[in-house]
Amino acid sequence: MVKRVLLVDDHAIFTQAMRLVVGTTGTMEVVGAVGTLAEGRELVFSEATGDLDLVVVDLRLPDGHGAELVAEIKTRRPELPVVVLSAEDDLSDALEAGADEAMNKSKPLPEIVATLQRIVD
């Protein structure tokens, strides 16, 4: 069964790269990509989105800090895995908010995808 991934990141190039790389796995697909906390909230908690298997969140978003969304997800949908991918060096906020994993975007894409795969398997 293909795992459904939502990306919450305002960097269009990074999001496009993630769509391409995740799509080549054959086991995951990006079913949505949004660039703000508000859009992320709407999709994560909307029944129209269907069942998500993973949410990938950036910490630096135009309307707030991604750790806010992580904490909300973990409060309202604790079973839903959340991975934080950020350019920030200090990822402690993400882990304190309940992220299942937090990684720097400077990691090689294959390593990032392997981590996402491990989380959804």
N, C-alpha and C positions, 0 to 999 in steps of 0.2 A: 504494500500500500504506500502510495506517495504521500510524504509528509508535507503539510501546508505551512508555509513560512510567511510571516508579515515582517517587513522592514520599516523601521521608524528612524529615518535619517535624512537630513536636509542636504547632503552632498550628492548631487545627481550622478556624478561620474562614479563614485564609490557604489552607489545603489545599482547603477547599470552593470558594473563589474560583478557585483554580488548576484544579480539576477542571472547573468550569463554562467558564472561558475557554479552556482547552486543548481541551475537547470541542467547542467551536464552530468550531475550525479545519477540521475535516473531514479533517485529515491526521495528527493525533495523538490518542491517547486515554490517559487515566490508568488504568492497569490495577491499580494498588495504591497505597495511601497508608498509611504507618506512622509512628509517632511516636518510635521509639527506634533507637539504633545496632544493638542486637541484632536487632530486627525487620527492619531494613534489610539487615543481613548475611544473615539467613535467606532473605529473598526474592531478593536479588541472586544468591546462590550456589546457590539451589535450582533443580533441574530442573523442579519443579512450576510455577514461575512462567512458564516458557517463555522465548522470546527477548525480552529487553528491548532497546530501542533507545536509551534515555536514562534516567539516574538524576539526579534533582534532590534535593540534600541541603542541609539547614540546618546551620549550624555549632553552634548552641546546642541540644543535645539533652539530655534528662534523665539519660542514662547515659554521657555523654561528649561529645567534640568531633567534629563532623562530618568534620573533616580526616582523622581516623583511618579512617573508612569510605572516603573518597576514595582515600587511599593504598592501602588493601586492594584496592579495585576495580582501581586502576591496576596493581597488582602481579599480581593473579590473572586479571583480564579487561581487559587494556590496550586492547582494541578498543572497549570500552563507553564511550561519552561520559558525562561527569559535569559537571553544572552546579551550582554552589553558589549558593543564594539565602539571604541572611542579613541580619539587622538589624545585624550587627556592621559597624563602620566599616572596620576593618582586615581585608582579605580575603587578605592575603599568605600566611597559613597554608594556605588552600585552594589557591592557585596553586602553592605549593611542594609540596603533596601530590600535584599532578598534575591538578587540575581543568581541564577544557577552557575553562571560563568561570566567572567569579565576579562576582556582581552583588548590589547592595543591594536589599532588599525594598521600599525606598521608591520605586523606579523605577515608572513607570506600567505597569500590567498588559500593555497592548499591546506595549510595548517588551520586557518580559520574554518574552512569547510569541514575538515576532519573533526574539529571540535563541535561544530553544529550537528554533524552526523552522529557523534557520540551522545550528544544531549537528547536527540529525538529517538534514538534506538532503544 
